[in-house]
């Protein structure tokens, strides 16, 4: 009986300590979550016939290199209707802040691996003719924060 009571006391102490630590860490997480995440909507237009090359570069290398530099891949799309379906890639990435976005893009552009990938993917000509970028912040009622 005494062993059972001691075991219960130890378990209760561990539970209480774990709960208390969880509250501390949860508070830190909540504080960090208060800072608004920045989303970036990017639209790439490819020259005629080059969309498959662009999609391959993103699929095979770009997403991984983005993550390496702190850019989080959210979603990627191609339009369903022509003519955009033949030459357009639309995607959203997220950043911790606008400053983090600037830092990530600078590191990405300076990455020797990216330079090799970009060069290799364009041996038969450029695969991007236009890039549009829009930085966005989720509204307070958005399901995606």
Order of alpha helices (4+ residues) and beta strands (2+ residues): alpha-beta-alpha-alpha-beta-beta-alpha-alpha-beta
